[in-house]
Amino acid sequence: MNEMPEKSSKPTARKMGKSASKSARSRAREFALQALYQVLVGKNEAADIDLFTRDLSGFHKADSAHYDALLYGCSEQAADLDKLILPLLDRSMAEISPIERAVMWIGVFEMKHCLDVPWRVSLNECIELAKEFGGTDGHKYVNAVLEGLAPQLRSHEVQADREAGRARA
């Protein structure tokens, strides 16, 4: 299987400390990202990738139910997720890195189907994934696309946030 590239192979004290404090859902998103990368780049089946991923170090600390939802949900609904993402792109889908594409899938899937995850949490988690695993400014692109879709996918939540922001101002 293709290995997903990491920005830096050398762990720093900051990264190690951050990793130790990650929530089970954050870990699930990381493992789902690695698996979805295999779907996109390796053209592997989700079930085969799932078996491989569950054997990776640290998987036991991840929320396996959330990981399952993300891996299988995103891979099964890839075409529908792409249809939502495509209108917000300034380039073709083929020009989007597989990391950023998989991160956007995760964000869109969570906003559509994981209603227990606040949209801002999903957005922030996806930005962090893109910062850690994506290209230099990939997180900005992910942010723009997901923020652009949030009013469509979570209209009541986004509206409530806007109203709360006006009340504080």
C-alpha positions as CSV (number, residue, x, y, z in Angstrom):
1,M,0.0,0.0,0.0
2,N,1.1,3.5,-0.7
3,E,2.2,5.4,2.4
4,M,0.6,8.8,3.0
5,P,3.3,11.5,3.0
6,E,3.8,13.4,6.2
7,K,5.1,17.0,6.3
8,S,8.0,16.1,8.6
9,S,9.2,12.7,9.6
10,K,11.0,14.0,12.6
11,P,8.8,14.2,15.7
12,T,9.2,17.5,17.6
13,A,8.4,18.0,21.2
14,R,5.4,20.1,20.2
15,K,4.0,17.4,17.9
16,M,4.5,14.7,20.4
17,G,2.8,16.6,23.1
18,K,-0.1,17.5,20.8
19,S,-0.4,13.9,19.7
20,A,-0.6,12.6,23.3
21,S,-3.6,14.9,24.0
22,K,-5.6,14.2,20.9
23,S,-9.2,13.0,21.4
24,A,-10.4,9.7,20.2
25,R,-12.4,11.4,17.4
26,S,-9.4,13.4,16.3
27,R,-7.4,10.2,16.0
28,A,-10.3,8.6,14.1
29,R,-10.1,11.4,11.6
30,E,-6.4,10.9,11.2
31,F,-6.8,7.2,10.5
32,A,-9.7,7.9,8.2
33,L,-7.6,10.4,6.3
34,Q,-4.8,7.8,5.9
35,A,-7.4,5.2,4.7
36,L,-9.1,7.6,2.3
37,Y,-5.7,8.6,0.9
38,Q,-5.4,4.9,-0.1
39,V,-8.8,5.0,-1.7
40,L,-7.8,8.0,-3.8
41,V,-4.2,7.2,-4.6
42,G,-4.0,3.4,-4.4
43,K,-7.5,2.7,-5.7
44,N,-7.8,0.2,-2.9
45,E,-11.1,-1.0,-1.6
46,A,-12.2,0.5,1.7
47,A,-12.6,-3.0,3.4
48,D,-9.0,-3.9,2.5
49,I,-7.7,-0.6,3.7
50,D,-9.7,-1.0,6.9
51,L,-8.0,-4.2,7.8
52,F,-4.6,-2.7,7.2
53,T,-5.4,0.5,9.1
54,R,-6.8,-1.3,12.2
55,D,-3.4,-2.9,12.6
56,L,-1.5,0.5,12.7
57,S,0.1,1.7,15.9
58,G,-2.3,3.8,18.0
59,F,-5.5,2.7,16.3
60,H,-6.8,1.4,19.6
61,K,-6.9,5.0,20.9
62,A,-9.2,6.1,18.0
63,D,-13.0,6.2,18.1
64,S,-13.5,3.2,15.8
65,A,-17.2,3.9,15.2
66,H,-16.4,7.4,14.0
67,Y,-13.5,6.0,11.9
68,D,-15.9,3.5,10.3
69,A,-18.5,6.2,9.6
70,L,-15.9,8.4,7.9
71,L,-14.1,5.7,5.9
72,Y,-17.1,3.8,4.6
73,G,-19.3,6.9,4.4
74,C,-16.8,9.0,2.4
75,S,-15.8,6.2,0.1
76,E,-19.4,5.1,-0.6
77,Q,-20.6,8.7,-1.1
78,A,-17.5,10.1,-2.8
79,A,-19.4,11.2,-5.9
80,D,-22.0,13.0,-3.9
81,L,-19.4,14.7,-1.7
82,D,-17.5,15.8,-4.8
83,K,-20.7,17.3,-6.3
84,L,-21.0,19.5,-3.3
85,I,-17.3,20.4,-3.2
86,L,-16.8,21.1,-7.0
87,P,-18.8,24.3,-7.3
88,L,-16.5,25.9,-4.7
89,L,-13.3,25.0,-6.4
90,D,-11.3,27.3,-8.6
91,R,-9.7,24.4,-10.4
92,S,-10.6,20.9,-11.5
93,M,-11.0,18.1,-9.0
94,A,-8.0,16.4,-10.6
95,E,-5.8,19.3,-9.6
96,I,-6.7,19.0,-5.9
97,S,-4.2,17.0,-3.9
98,P,-5.5,13.7,-2.6
99,I,-4.9,14.9,1.0
100,E,-6.9,18.0,0.7
101,R,-9.7,16.1,-1.2
102,A,-9.9,13.5,1.5
103,V,-9.9,16.2,4.2
104,M,-12.7,18.0,2.4
105,W,-14.6,14.7,2.2
106,I,-14.3,14.2,5.9
107,G,-15.5,17.8,6.6
108,V,-18.5,17.6,4.2
109,F,-19.4,14.1,5.5
110,E,-19.4,15.2,9.1
111,M,-21.4,18.3,8.4
112,K,-24.0,16.2,6.5
113,H,-24.2,13.1,8.7
114,C,-22.5,13.6,12.1
115,L,-24.9,16.1,13.6
116,D,-23.4,15.6,17.1
117,V,-20.2,17.2,15.8
118,P,-20.6,21.0,15.7
119,W,-19.8,22.4,12.3
120,R,-17.0,24.6,13.7
121,V,-15.4,21.6,15.4
122,S,-15.5,19.7,12.1
123,L,-14.1,22.7,10.3
124,N,-11.3,23.2,12.8
125,E,-10.4,19.5,12.9
126,C,-10.2,19.5,9.1
127,I,-8.0,22.6,9.0
128,E,-5.6,20.9,11.5
129,L,-5.5,17.7,9.4
130,A,-4.7,19.7,6.3
131,K,-2.0,21.6,8.2
132,E,-0.4,18.4,9.5
133,F,-0.6,16.2,6.4
134,G,-1.3,18.6,3.4
135,G,0.7,21.0,1.4
136,T,1.9,24.4,2.7
137,D,-1.3,26.3,2.1
138,G,-3.7,23.4,1.7
139,H,-5.4,24.2,5.0
140,K,-6.5,27.6,3.6
141,Y,-8.2,25.9,0.6
142,V,-9.9,23.4,2.9
143,N,-11.1,26.2,5.1
144,A,-12.5,28.2,2.2
145,V,-14.4,25.2,0.8
146,L,-15.8,23.9,4.0
147,E,-16.8,27.4,5.3
148,G,-18.5,27.9,1.9
149,L,-20.5,24.8,2.3
150,A,-21.4,25.2,6.0
151,P,-24.4,27.5,5.4
152,Q,-25.8,25.0,3.0
153,L,-25.2,21.9,5.2
154,R,-25.7,23.4,8.6
155,S,-27.8,26.5,8.0
156,H,-29.4,26.6,11.5
157,E,-26.1,26.2,13.3
158,V,-24.3,28.8,11.1
159,Q,-27.2,31.3,11.5
160,A,-27.1,30.8,15.3
161,D,-23.4,31.5,15.3
162,R,-23.8,34.6,13.3
163,E,-26.6,35.9,15.6
164,A,-24.5,35.1,18.7
165,G,-21.6,37.0,17.1
166,R,-23.8,40.0,16.5
167,A,-25.0,39.9,20.1
168,R,-21.5,39.9,21.4
169,A,-20.5,42.9,19.2
